[in-house]
Amino acid sequence: MHNKLSAAAKLRGILPPMATPFNDQGEISYEGVREQIEFMVEKGVHGVVIGGSTGEGHTLGRDEFARLIAEADAALAGRLPLIPGLIVNSTQQAIERIGDLKGMNITALQITPVHYLFKPGPEETVDHFRRIYAETGVPIIIYNVVPWNYLDVSLMLRIMSEEPGVVGMKQSNGDLKSVSDLLQRRAQGALVLSGIDALLYSAFSLGADGAITALTAAVPDTCVELWNASQSEDHDRGLDLHWRLSRLWAALSHDNLPSCVKYIQHRQGLGRYSSRTPMPGVSDRQAKAIDRALSDLRT
């Protein structure tokens, strides 16, 4: 079993969600996985999430999810915390997938509430995360992002307080108010991570413990610099980076965000990889807008 506080202590800072590299046939390029990991390590990030939204985790089959995590684990070789991201629709599915990862060097899991149409109530939601931890012993970060199963602040606080396996929350949907509320009311040691790309600096300034977002995967070095500026209270530099990142974020499309992240990474020297259909690639118009914003970011 993992220690809750020791796991939480390792999960601060910039924790990029790796963009899963697919070839044109929709197959995972495991060479691309190793390339991504080295890119993240080189840029000074504090951990890596595999299989999240930016990683198109909702498209991954059980076997390829397990191999993807294994390849990432081998490439990391213990240099950074490894956080598999689970996007599944039942307690049993989650337990089965985590069981496939036995023997790997996993620090914690990022798990969404169930994302299909049917919404469990509060008691069932608490029991879902309780049972996952009881069966696996791996600490959990709840990824609060599903619009029709969005956990309110009171329920999130209850889960973190009652369930020893839940070390924190990643708060998304542009909801900075709930980030503020969680930070103000959380128990000692509970993590609050931001999933809000447009307001990274705002969340860090409020005291958020870090971020797992598309921009942290696209331009990890800039996000690490922003994190460092916030931690040292260099607000002039932090605000400057905020505006530069805001212009890049405005150039991206949410509907093909993983494709945009892969394009930005390619512009920094990584291979050019696809997303799984029916997600489109980056259009010429998008590419031009992204290139302009990247140029401004690096100026």
C-alpha positions as CSV (number, residue, x, y, z in Angstrom):
1,M,0.0,0.0,0.0
2,H,1.2,3.5,-0.7
3,N,1.5,6.3,1.9
4,K,-1.0,9.1,1.1
5,L,1.2,12.0,2.3
6,S,4.4,10.7,0.7
7,A,2.6,10.2,-2.6
8,A,1.0,13.7,-2.4
9,A,4.5,15.2,-1.8
10,K,5.7,13.9,-5.1
11,L,2.8,15.3,-7.1
12,R,3.5,19.0,-7.1
13,G,4.4,21.2,-10.0
14,I,4.1,20.7,-13.7
15,L,2.7,17.2,-14.5
16,P,2.1,17.1,-18.3
17,P,-0.4,14.7,-19.8
18,M,1.5,13.0,-22.5
19,A,-0.1,13.2,-26.0
20,T,-0.2,9.6,-27.2
21,P,1.6,9.3,-30.5
22,F,-0.4,7.5,-33.1
23,N,0.7,6.7,-36.7
24,D,-1.6,7.3,-39.7
25,Q,-3.2,3.9,-39.2
26,G,-4.2,4.8,-35.6
27,E,-1.6,2.5,-34.0
28,I,0.5,3.7,-31.0
29,S,4.1,4.5,-31.9
30,Y,6.1,3.3,-29.0
31,E,9.2,4.9,-30.3
32,G,7.2,8.2,-30.1
33,V,6.4,7.4,-26.4
34,R,10.1,7.2,-25.6
35,E,10.7,10.5,-27.5
36,Q,7.9,12.2,-25.6
37,I,9.2,11.0,-22.2
38,E,12.7,12.3,-23.0
39,F,11.2,15.6,-24.1
40,M,9.4,16.0,-20.8
41,V,12.4,15.1,-18.7
42,E,14.6,17.4,-20.6
43,K,12.2,20.3,-20.1
44,G,12.3,19.9,-16.3
45,V,8.7,18.8,-15.5
46,H,7.9,17.2,-12.2
47,G,5.9,14.1,-13.3
48,V,4.1,12.7,-16.3
49,V,0.5,11.6,-16.8
50,I,-0.2,8.9,-19.4
51,G,-3.6,8.2,-20.9
52,G,-5.4,11.4,-19.9
53,S,-7.7,13.5,-22.1
54,T,-4.7,15.0,-24.0
55,G,-3.5,11.4,-24.4
56,E,-6.9,10.4,-25.9
57,G,-7.2,7.9,-23.1
58,H,-10.9,7.4,-23.9
59,T,-9.8,5.6,-27.2
60,L,-7.4,3.1,-25.6
61,G,-8.2,-0.5,-25.3
62,R,-7.3,-2.4,-22.2
63,D,-4.2,-4.2,-23.6
64,E,-2.7,-1.2,-25.4
65,F,-3.3,0.9,-22.3
66,A,-1.2,-1.5,-20.2
67,R,1.5,-1.6,-22.8
68,L,1.5,2.2,-23.1
69,I,2.0,2.5,-19.4
70,A,4.7,-0.2,-19.4
71,E,6.6,1.6,-22.2
72,A,6.4,4.9,-20.4
73,D,7.5,3.3,-17.1
74,A,10.6,1.8,-18.9
75,A,11.4,5.1,-20.5
76,L,11.1,7.1,-17.3
77,A,13.2,4.6,-15.4
78,G,12.1,6.1,-12.1
79,R,13.3,9.6,-13.0
80,L,9.9,11.2,-12.5
81,P,6.5,10.2,-10.9
82,L,4.4,8.2,-13.3
83,I,0.6,8.8,-13.2
84,P,-1.6,6.6,-15.4
85,G,-4.9,8.3,-16.4
86,L,-8.1,6.2,-16.3
87,I,-11.2,7.2,-18.3
88,V,-13.6,4.3,-17.8
89,N,-17.2,3.7,-17.0
90,S,-17.3,1.3,-14.1
91,T,-15.5,0.4,-10.9
92,Q,-14.7,-3.0,-12.2
93,Q,-13.1,-1.6,-15.4
94,A,-10.9,0.6,-13.3
95,I,-9.8,-2.2,-11.0
96,E,-9.1,-4.5,-14.0
97,R,-7.0,-1.9,-15.8
98,I,-5.0,-1.1,-12.7
99,G,-4.4,-4.8,-12.1
100,D,-2.7,-5.0,-15.5
101,L,-0.1,-2.5,-14.2
102,K,1.3,-4.6,-11.4
103,G,5.0,-4.3,-11.0
104,M,5.3,-0.9,-12.6
105,N,6.6,2.1,-10.8
106,I,3.4,4.1,-10.4
107,T,3.1,7.0,-8.0
108,A,-0.7,7.6,-8.3
109,L,-3.6,7.3,-10.7
110,Q,-5.7,10.1,-12.3
111,I,-9.3,8.8,-12.6
112,T,-12.4,10.6,-13.9
113,P,-15.8,10.1,-12.5
114,V,-17.8,7.8,-14.8
115,H,-18.3,9.6,-18.1
116,Y,-21.3,7.9,-19.9
117,L,-24.8,9.3,-19.7
118,F,-25.9,7.7,-16.4
119,K,-24.8,9.6,-13.3
120,P,-24.3,7.9,-9.9
121,G,-25.3,9.7,-6.8
122,P,-22.9,11.0,-4.1
123,E,-22.9,7.7,-2.1
124,E,-22.2,5.6,-5.2
125,T,-19.5,8.1,-6.3
126,V,-17.7,7.9,-2.9
127,D,-18.0,4.1,-3.0
128,H,-16.5,4.0,-6.5
129,F,-13.3,5.6,-5.5
130,R,-13.2,3.8,-2.1
131,R,-13.4,0.4,-3.8
132,I,-10.8,1.2,-6.4
133,Y,-8.3,2.1,-3.7
134,A,-9.2,-0.8,-1.5
135,E,-8.6,-3.3,-4.4
136,T,-5.4,-1.7,-5.7
137,G,-3.7,0.3,-3.0
138,V,-2.6,3.0,-5.5
139,P,-3.3,6.7,-4.5
140,I,-5.9,8.5,-6.6
141,I,-6.2,12.0,-8.0
142,I,-9.8,12.6,-9.1
143,Y,-10.0,14.3,-12.5
144,N,-13.1,16.4,-12.2
145,V,-14.0,17.2,-15.8
146,V,-17.1,15.3,-16.9
147,P,-19.8,18.0,-17.5
148,W,-22.8,15.9,-16.6
149,N,-21.1,14.2,-13.7
150,Y,-19.3,17.2,-12.3
151,L,-18.5,16.8,-8.6
152,D,-19.3,19.9,-6.5
153,V,-16.9,21.3,-3.9
154,S,-18.7,19.7,-0.9
155,L,-18.5,16.2,-2.4
156,M,-14.9,16.6,-3.4
157,L,-14.0,17.8,0.1
158,R,-15.9,14.9,1.6
159,I,-14.1,12.3,-0.6
160,M,-10.7,13.7,0.2
161,S,-11.5,13.7,3.9
162,E,-13.1,10.3,4.1
163,E,-11.2,8.2,1.7
164,P,-7.5,7.7,2.5
165,G,-6.7,6.6,-1.0
166,V,-7.8,9.9,-2.6
167,V,-4.8,12.2,-2.3
168,G,-6.3,15.1,-4.3
169,M,-8.3,16.6,-7.1
170,K,-7.6,18.0,-10.5
171,Q,-10.1,20.7,-11.1
172,S,-11.1,21.5,-14.7
173,N,-13.9,23.0,-16.8
174,G,-12.5,26.5,-16.4
175,D,-13.9,26.6,-12.8
176,L,-11.3,28.7,-10.9
177,K,-13.9,29.5,-8.2
178,S,-14.0,25.9,-7.2
179,V,-10.2,25.8,-7.2
180,S,-10.3,28.7,-4.8
181,D,-12.9,27.1,-2.6
182,L,-11.0,23.8,-2.4
183,L,-7.8,25.5,-1.5
184,Q,-9.5,27.4,1.3
185,R,-11.4,24.4,2.8
186,R,-9.1,21.4,2.1
187,A,-7.7,19.2,4.8
188,Q,-3.9,19.4,5.4
189,G,-2.0,17.4,2.8
190,A,-4.8,17.2,0.2
191,L,-3.7,18.1,-3.3
192,V,-5.5,20.7,-5.5
193,L,-4.2,20.6,-9.1
194,S,-5.4,22.9,-11.9
195,G,-6.7,21.6,-15.2
196,I,-7.5,25.1,-16.4
197,D,-5.1,26.2,-19.2
198,A,-6.3,29.8,-19.5
199,L,-5.7,30.5,-15.8
200,L,-2.6,28.6,-14.8
201,Y,-0.9,31.6,-13.2
202,S,-4.1,32.5,-11.3
203,A,-4.3,29.0,-9.9
204,F,-0.7,29.0,-8.9
205,S,-1.0,32.4,-7.3
206,L,-3.9,31.1,-5.2
207,G,-1.8,28.2,-3.9
208,A,-2.7,25.4,-6.3
209,D,-0.2,22.5,-6.0
210,G,0.5,22.2,-9.7
211,A,-1.2,21.6,-13.0
212,I,-2.1,18.8,-15.5
213,T,-3.2,20.5,-18.7
214,A,-2.7,20.5,-22.5
215,L,-0.3,23.5,-22.4
216,T,1.9,21.8,-19.9
217,A,2.4,19.0,-22.5
218,A,2.7,21.4,-25.4
219,V,5.2,23.9,-23.9
220,P,6.4,22.3,-20.7
221,D,9.5,24.5,-20.3
222,T,7.4,27.7,-20.3
223,C,5.0,26.2,-17.8
224,V,7.8,25.1,-15.6
225,E,9.1,28.7,-15.8
226,L,5.7,30.0,-14.9
227,W,5.5,27.6,-11.9
228,N,8.9,28.7,-10.7
229,A,8.0,32.4,-11.1
230,S,4.9,31.8,-9.0
231,Q,6.8,29.9,-6.3
232,S,9.4,32.6,-6.0
233,E,6.7,35.3,-6.1
234,D,8.2,36.9,-9.3
235,H,4.8,38.3,-10.3
236,D,6.1,40.5,-13.1
237,R,7.6,37.5,-14.9
238,G,4.6,35.3,-14.0
239,L,2.2,37.8,-15.5
240,D,4.2,38.2,-18.7
241,L,4.3,34.4,-19.1
242,H,0.5,34.3,-18.4
243,W,-0.3,36.7,-21.3
244,R,2.0,34.8,-23.7
245,L,0.5,31.5,-22.8
246,S,-3.0,33.0,-23.1
247,R,-2.3,34.0,-26.7
248,L,-1.1,30.5,-27.5
249,W,-4.2,29.0,-25.8
250,A,-6.5,31.3,-27.8
251,A,-4.9,29.9,-31.0
252,L,-5.9,26.3,-30.1
253,S,-9.1,24.4,-30.8
254,H,-10.7,22.4,-28.0
255,D,-12.3,19.9,-30.4
256,N,-8.9,18.7,-31.7
257,L,-6.7,19.8,-28.8
258,P,-4.5,16.6,-28.7
259,S,-3.7,17.2,-32.4
260,C,-2.8,20.8,-31.6
261,V,-0.5,19.7,-28.8
262,K,1.2,17.2,-31.1
263,Y,1.7,19.9,-33.7
264,I,3.3,22.3,-31.2
265,Q,5.6,19.5,-30.0
266,H,6.6,18.8,-33.6
267,R,7.5,22.5,-34.0
268,Q,9.9,21.9,-31.2
269,G,11.6,19.0,-32.9
270,L,9.5,15.9,-32.0
271,G,8.1,13.6,-34.7
272,R,4.8,14.5,-36.3
273,Y,2.1,12.2,-35.0
274,S,-1.6,11.7,-35.7
275,S,-4.7,11.5,-33.5
276,R,-7.2,8.7,-33.6
277,T,-10.1,9.2,-36.0
278,P,-12.6,10.8,-36.1
279,M,-10.5,13.6,-34.4
280,P,-9.1,15.8,-37.2
281,G,-5.5,16.9,-37.5
282,V,-4.4,20.5,-37.5
283,S,-5.6,22.6,-40.4
284,D,-3.4,25.0,-42.3
285,R,-5.3,27.9,-40.8
286,Q,-4.8,26.5,-37.2
287,A,-1.1,25.8,-37.9
288,K,-0.5,29.5,-39.0
289,A,-2.3,30.8,-35.9
290,I,-0.3,28.4,-33.6
291,D,3.0,29.4,-35.3
292,R,2.3,33.1,-34.7
293,A,1.6,32.4,-31.0
294,L,4.6,30.2,-30.6
295,S,6.8,32.9,-32.1
296,D,5.4,35.4,-29.6
297,L,5.9,32.9,-26.8
298,R,9.6,32.6,-27.5
299,T,10.3,36.2,-28.2
